[in-house]
Amino acid sequence: MGVYDKASAEGRDVLKQYRRAAKDGKVVERLNAEAVGYLEADEGEKTYQYRQQDIREQVDAQTKRKMYNIGRDFGPYSVSFDRTGNYMAMGGTQGNIVISHWKDRKIVKEMHLGEQIRDIQYLHNHLLFAVAQGEFTHIYDDAGLEIHRLSSHTRPQRLSFLPYHMLLASLTTSSRLVYQDISTGGIAGAIDIKSGHTGGMPLAQNKWNAVLGTGHQDGRVKLWSPATNKPLLTVKTMSTVTALDFDRSGRYMAVGGIDIKNPKPHQVQVYDVRRPERPMHSYFAHDSIADIRISDTGVMAVATRRRVTMYKEGLRTKAKSSYMQHIGEGTDFHDLEFCPHEDFLACGTAKGATFAVVPGSADPNFDSYESNPYQTKKQRQESEVKQLIEKLKPDQICLDPTRIGAVSTHGGRAGRGDQCRDKKTGTIDEFKLARGRTRAVKRLTGKLKTQAEEERRKAQDANIERARKGKTAPKGKQGRGDVLDRFT
């Protein structure tokens, strides 16, 4: 089998795989019969008028059991769910950490570290979590034992984990964005974002392409990848950015902050990442915005000082009114996190954490191969091995991941044409274009020899013809002519 026959056979195999995947996808859509259920108001009422206490009186006992508070006096607290949504970790700035199986109201582990905690983040499963603690980032297991101390992450402010690349990213006080591979322990990238002090700077992950976004005090939002030291995209939004998040599809970006040029300075602007020149629409708040979170179904939660406002279907188009509101009971909101596979929102406050029901915030049709909330111990071990095998490279993080593996239309001779072009004449040097390709050089050399011989033969024939007619060759004409022509 030749090279081209082998390539065509591989292409046919890939096409068959695509067709089989499309067919299986249609079958899965038939099995996903569960629909997203939102809160519906009676005639003459609005959904934002319902409080959590009103919802508590109407839901079932299992849902009612999950509506509770974890009270602690070491806040404000940051919260993080594991990928299955069964476990939640909360860390207070005064050194308190609480690990809970929140659905059963069971406290798994509680620790007092005695150092300031700025952020907390679960890793690939519930057995490991990272803490932005004191001078460095520390990794603990579910029993509370310190496994690693990442000395390259000096004074971290924000943490984020990329599950498909097994990368732990931290935004440090020294204005550095550090990526570390937790499977090998190596540093995948360390970027100087050049923004000065990073205290209060938001760090958000675009789950579609694993690009990290940072909000800066000058109103700019920058998107980063460990493959380059320069931002992939810079968007000028408002005066100061205090909150940032992306939706599940990766198309829309919600930016919260302060716009001093507007009569209502506290606002949330929604951008289309594909066309970020100007915001699509804006939402206004009565107080400074502490955090923004977007659920898997597109429900956007905006936390201010004493209130959390939810918007349904408010990304692609502007919502006419808010969907729900959650009022804090004598405490300030600090951090938000939607629970995977559950219609709940965890709110980190100054006095612990509270769980609020948000109907329609979770996708009811989850992929058990992706994250299974009902997985057994053996399934968890197998999924961990699978994650390590299928781990993606850090240099594959880009704005458009669909271009990975595609055929480049600018490669080969077309891509090298501009590099081999003469700046003075504008023509392409064929020898430079064929450099490094032995067959191409030989083919080009033979072609040039044939052309030279053909021109020489034509010149000789022209001289013979002029000699017969007794005419001399005109000046500037190619060819040597007859030797006696100089004496005529």
C-alpha positions in Angstrom: 0.0 0.0 0.0 1.4 3.4 -1.0 1.6 6.5 1.1 -1.5 8.1 -0.5 -3.5 4.9 -0.2 -2.6 4.7 3.5 -3.6 8.3 4.1 -6.9 7.9 2.3 -7.6 4.8 4.3 -6.9 6.7 7.6 -9.2 9.4 6.4 -12.0 6.9 5.7 -11.6 5.5 9.2 -11.8 9.0 10.8 -15.0 9.7 8.7 -16.5 6.4 10.0 -15.8 7.4 13.6 -17.4 10.8 13.1 -20.5 9.2 11.6 -20.7 6.6 14.4 -20.3 9.4 17.1 -23.1 11.4 15.4 -25.3 8.4 15.5 -24.6 7.6 19.1 -25.2 11.3 20.0 -28.7 11.0 18.6 -29.4 7.9 20.7 -28.1 9.7 23.8 -30.4 12.7 23.1 -33.4 10.3 23.1 -32.3 8.9 26.5 -31.9 12.4 28.0 -35.5 12.9 28.7 -35.1 15.1 31.8 -35.8 18.8 31.2 -34.7 21.8 33.1 -37.3 22.9 35.6 -37.4 26.6 36.5 -39.4 28.4 39.2 -42.8 29.6 37.9 -44.8 32.3 39.6 -48.6 32.5 40.0 -50.7 35.0 38.2 -49.9 38.5 39.3 -46.6 37.5 41.0 -43.0 37.6 40.1 -40.4 34.9 40.8 -38.0 37.3 42.4 -40.6 38.0 45.1 -40.1 34.4 46.5 -37.7 34.1 49.3 -35.8 30.9 50.4 -38.2 30.5 53.3 -41.2 30.5 50.9 -39.5 27.9 48.7 -38.6 25.8 51.8 -42.3 25.4 52.6 -43.1 23.9 49.2 -40.3 21.5 48.4 -39.8 17.9 49.4 -38.1 16.7 52.5 -34.9 15.7 50.7 -34.5 19.2 49.2 -35.5 20.8 52.5 -32.7 18.9 54.3 -30.1 20.5 52.0 -31.2 24.1 52.8 -29.1 25.0 55.8 -26.2 27.1 57.0 -22.7 26.2 58.2 -21.9 28.8 60.8 -18.3 29.7 61.7 -16.8 32.9 63.0 -13.5 32.8 61.1 -14.6 34.4 57.8 -15.1 35.6 55.2 -15.1 32.2 53.6 -14.3 30.9 50.1 -16.1 27.8 48.9 -15.3 25.1 46.3 -17.2 21.9 45.2 -15.5 18.8 43.8 -16.4 17.7 40.3 -19.1 15.3 41.4 -20.8 17.9 43.6 -20.9 15.6 46.7 -18.2 17.4 48.7 -17.7 21.0 49.6 -14.6 22.7 51.0 -14.8 26.1 52.7 -11.8 28.2 53.9 -11.9 31.2 56.2 -9.4 34.0 56.1 -8.5 33.4 59.7 -7.3 29.9 59.0 -10.4 27.7 59.4 -11.1 24.9 56.9 -14.2 22.8 56.8 -14.7 19.7 54.5 -18.2 18.5 54.4 -20.4 15.9 52.6 -22.9 18.7 52.4 -25.9 16.7 51.1 -25.9 14.6 54.3 -25.0 17.5 56.6 -21.8 15.6 57.6 -18.6 17.4 58.5 -15.8 15.2 57.2 -12.9 17.3 58.5 -12.3 20.6 60.2 -8.9 22.2 60.7 -7.4 25.4 62.1 -4.2 26.3 60.3 -3.3 29.5 62.1 -2.5 31.3 58.8 -4.4 33.5 56.5 -6.4 31.6 53.8 -7.1 33.6 50.7 -8.7 30.9 48.5 -9.4 27.1 48.4 -9.8 24.8 45.4 -10.6 21.1 44.8 -8.4 19.2 42.4 -9.3 16.3 40.1 -11.3 14.5 42.9 -12.4 15.0 46.5 -9.3 13.4 47.9 -7.1 16.4 47.2 -7.6 20.2 47.6 -5.3 23.2 47.3 -5.2 26.1 49.8 -3.8 29.6 49.2 -2.3 29.7 52.6 0.2 32.2 54.1 3.3 32.5 51.9 2.7 29.4 49.6 0.1 27.1 48.2 -0.4 23.9 50.1 -2.1 20.7 49.0 -4.0 18.6 51.5 -5.7 15.2 51.3 -9.2 14.4 52.6 -7.8 13.5 56.0 -6.3 16.9 56.5 -2.7 15.9 56.0 -0.4 18.2 54.1 0.9 16.4 50.9 2.8 19.2 49.2 4.0 22.7 49.6 4.3 24.5 46.3 7.1 27.0 47.0 6.9 28.5 43.4 3.5 29.9 44.2 4.6 32.7 46.5 1.7 34.5 48.4 -1.1 33.3 46.2 -4.3 35.3 46.0 -6.6 33.2 43.7 -6.6 29.5 42.6 -8.0 27.6 39.7 -7.7 24.0 38.5 -7.8 22.8 34.8 -9.1 19.2 35.0 -8.3 18.2 31.4 -4.7 19.4 31.6 -4.1 18.5 35.3 -2.9 22.0 35.9 -3.2 24.1 39.1 -3.0 27.8 38.4 -2.5 30.5 41.0 -2.4 34.3 40.8 0.2 35.6 43.2 0.7 38.9 44.9 3.8 39.5 42.8 1.7 39.8 39.7 2.6 36.3 38.4 0.3 33.6 37.0 1.9 30.2 37.7 0.8 26.9 36.2 1.9 23.7 37.8 1.3 20.1 36.6 0.0 18.1 39.6 0.7 14.8 37.9 4.4 15.4 37.3 5.1 18.3 39.6 6.7 20.4 36.9 6.0 24.1 36.2 4.1 24.4 33.0 4.3 28.1 32.8 5.0 31.3 34.8 3.6 34.5 33.3 4.2 38.0 34.5 0.9 39.7 34.0 2.3 43.2 34.8 -0.6 44.5 36.8 1.1 45.5 40.1 -0.7 44.4 43.3 -3.2 41.6 42.6 -5.2 41.9 45.9 -8.9 41.6 45.0 -8.2 40.7 41.4 -10.6 38.1 40.0 -9.4 34.9 38.3 -11.9 32.9 36.2 -11.7 29.9 33.9 -13.3 29.4 30.6 -14.3 25.8 30.8 -14.7 25.4 27.0 -11.0 26.1 26.1 -9.3 26.2 29.6 -8.2 29.8 29.1 -7.9 31.8 32.3 -9.1 35.4 32.6 -7.9 38.1 35.0 -9.7 41.3 35.8 -7.5 44.4 36.4 -7.9 47.6 38.3 -7.6 49.6 35.1 -10.7 48.0 33.7 -9.0 45.5 31.4 -9.7 41.8 31.1 -6.9 39.7 29.8 -7.1 36.0 28.7 -4.0 33.8 29.3 -2.5 30.6 28.2 0.7 28.9 29.5 1.9 28.5 25.9 2.7 32.3 25.6 3.8 35.1 27.9 1.5 37.6 26.2 -2.3 37.7 26.7 -4.3 36.0 24.0 -6.9 38.7 24.2 -7.3 42.0 26.0 -10.7 43.6 26.5 -11.2 47.2 27.8 -14.4 47.0 29.9 -14.9 49.6 32.6 -13.0 51.6 35.2 -12.3 48.7 37.7 -13.0 45.0 37.4 -14.0 43.2 40.7 -15.7 40.0 39.4 -15.4 37.8 36.3 -16.8 34.6 34.9 -17.5 32.7 31.7 -20.5 30.5 30.7 -20.2 26.8 29.9 -20.1 27.3 26.1 -17.2 29.7 26.3 -19.0 32.4 24.2 -20.1 34.8 26.8 -18.2 36.7 29.5 -19.7 38.5 32.5 -17.7 41.3 34.0 -18.6 43.1 37.2 -17.1 46.2 38.5 -17.3 50.0 38.7 -17.8 52.4 35.9 -17.2 55.9 37.1 -18.5 57.5 33.9 -21.9 56.0 34.5 -24.5 57.6 36.9 -25.0 54.0 38.2 -21.4 52.9 38.7 -21.9 49.4 40.0 -22.8 47.2 37.0 -22.4 43.9 35.2 -21.5 43.9 31.5 -22.0 40.9 29.3 -19.5 40.4 26.4 -19.4 38.1 23.4 -15.8 36.7 23.5 -15.9 36.4 19.7 -16.6 40.1 19.3 -15.5 41.9 22.5 -15.3 45.4 21.1 -18.4 46.5 23.1 -20.7 44.9 25.7 -23.9 43.3 24.5 -25.9 44.6 27.5 -25.5 45.6 31.2 -27.1 45.0 34.5 -27.0 47.5 37.3 -26.5 46.8 41.0 -27.1 48.9 44.2 -23.8 48.1 45.8 -20.2 46.9 45.0 -20.1 43.5 43.2 -18.2 40.9 45.2 -18.5 37.9 42.9 -20.2 36.5 39.7 -21.0 32.9 38.9 -22.7 31.4 35.8 -24.2 27.9 36.1 -24.2 25.1 33.5 -27.7 26.2 32.2 -26.8 29.9 32.0 -28.2 31.2 35.2 -26.1 34.1 36.3 -25.7 34.9 40.1 -24.4 38.3 41.1 -23.3 38.8 44.7 -23.3 42.3 46.3 -22.8 43.2 49.9 -26.0 41.8 51.4 -27.8 40.4 48.3 -27.4 37.7 45.6 -29.4 38.4 42.4 -30.0 35.6 39.9 -30.7 36.2 36.2 -32.3 33.5 33.9 -31.4 33.5 30.2 -29.7 36.8 30.6 -26.5 36.3 28.6 -27.5 36.1 25.0 -30.3 38.6 25.5 -30.9 41.0 28.3 -33.3 39.7 31.0 -36.3 42.0 31.6 -36.1 41.4 35.4 -34.2 39.3 37.8 -35.1 35.6 38.3 -34.5 35.2 42.0 -33.0 37.0 45.0 -31.3 35.7 48.1 -31.0 38.2 51.0 -28.2 37.7 53.5 -29.2 37.6 57.2 -26.9 40.1 58.8 -23.8 39.0 56.9 -21.9 40.0 53.8 -21.4 37.7 50.8 -17.9 37.0 49.7 -17.8 34.0 47.3 -20.3 32.0 45.2 -20.2 28.5 43.7 -22.9 26.6 41.8 -23.1 22.9 42.8 -22.6 20.5 39.9 -25.7 18.3 39.2 -27.8 20.0 41.9 -30.0 23.1 41.8 -28.1 24.7 44.7 -25.9 27.8 45.1 -23.3 27.8 47.9 -22.6 31.3 49.2 -19.5 32.0 51.3 -20.2 34.7 53.8 -18.4 36.4 56.7 -20.1 34.0 59.1 -19.7 30.7 57.2 -21.6 29.3 54.3 -25.2 29.0 53.2 -27.0 26.9 50.6 -29.7 28.4 48.5 -32.1 26.7 46.1 -31.9 27.9 42.5 -34.3 25.9 40.4 -33.0 25.2 36.9 -29.4 26.1 37.6 -28.0 22.5 37.1 -28.0 20.3 34.0 -30.2 17.2 34.8 -28.6 15.1 32.0 -25.1 14.7 33.1 -22.4 12.5 31.6 -21.4 9.8 34.0 -18.1 9.3 32.2 -17.3 12.9 32.8 -18.2 13.3 36.5 -20.4 10.7 38.2 -22.0 11.7 41.5 -22.9 8.1 42.1 -19.5 6.6 41.4 -18.0 3.8 43.5 -14.4 3.6 44.8 -13.3 1.4 41.9 -14.9 3.8 39.4 -13.2 6.7 40.9 -9.8 4.9 40.7 -10.5 4.0 37.0 -11.5 7.6 36.2 -8.3 8.9 37.8 -6.2 6.6 35.6 -8.2 7.7 32.6 -7.6 11.3 33.4 -3.9 10.8 33.5 -3.9 8.9 30.2 -6.0 11.4 28.4 -4.3 14.5 29.9 -3.9 17.3 27.4 -0.7 19.3 26.8 -0.5 22.8 28.2 0.5 24.3 24.8 -2.9 23.1 23.4 -4.7 25.8 25.4 -5.9 28.4 22.9 -8.9 30.6 22.2 -10.3 28.2 19.6 -9.6 24.6 20.5 -11.5 23.3 17.4 -8.4 24.3 15.3 -6.3 21.7 17.1 -5.8 18.8 14.7 -7.2 20.6 11.7 -5.3 20.8 8.4 -3.4 24.1 8.1 -4.2 26.0 4.9 -1.1 28.1 5.3 1.5 25.4 5.6 4.2 24.1 3.2 5.1 26.3 0.2 2.1 28.7 0.8 3.2 29.4 4.4 6.9 29.8 3.5 6.3 32.0 0.5 6.2 35.3 2.5 9.4 34.3 4.3 11.3 33.6 1.0 10.1 36.7 -0.7 12.7 39.3 -1.7 12.0 42.6 0.0 13.4 44.7 -2.9 11.9 43.0 -6.0 8.9 41.3 -4.3 9.6 38.0 -6.1 10.0 34.6 -4.4 13.4 33.0 -4.3 12.7 29.4 -5.4 15.9 28.0 -3.9 15.1 29.4 -0.5 11.6 28.1 -0.8 12.9 24.6 -1.5 15.7 24.7 1.1 15.8 21.6 3.2 13.8 19.5 0.7 16.2 17.4 -1.4 13.8 16.2 -4.0 12.4 19.7 -4.5 15.9 21.1 -5.0 16.8 18.5 -7.6 13.5 19.0 -9.4 14.0 22.8 -9.4 17.6 22.5 -10.6 16.7 20.3 -13.5 13.9 22.7 -14.4 16.2 25.6 -14.5 18.8 23.7 -16.6 16.2 22.8 -19.1 15.0 26.4 -19.3 18.6 27.7 -19.8 19.3 25.2 -22.6 16.1 26.1 -24.3 17.0 29.8 -24.2 20.5 29.1 -25.5 19.2 27.0 -28.4 16.7 29.7 -29.4 19.5 32.4 -29.3 21.7 30.3 -31.6 18.9 29.8 -34.1 18.2 33.5 -34.1 21.9 34.3 -34.8 22.0 31.8 -37.6 18.9 33.3 -39.2 20.3 36.9 -39.0 23.6 35.8 -40.5 21.8 34.4 -43.5 19.9 37.6 -44.0 23.1 39.7 -43.5 21.7 41.5 -40.5 23.5 42.1 -37.2 21.9 41.3 -33.9 20.4 44.3 -32.1 22.0 45.6 -28.9 20.8 44.1 -25.7 19.6 40.9 -27.4 20.6 37.6 -25.6 23.1 35.4 -27.5 26.8 35.8 -28.5 26.2 35.9 -32.3 28.9 35.3 -35.0 32.5 36.3 -34.3 33.0 38.3 -37.6 30.0 40.5 -36.8 32.2 42.9 -34.9 34.0 43.9 -38.1 30.9 44.8 -40.1 
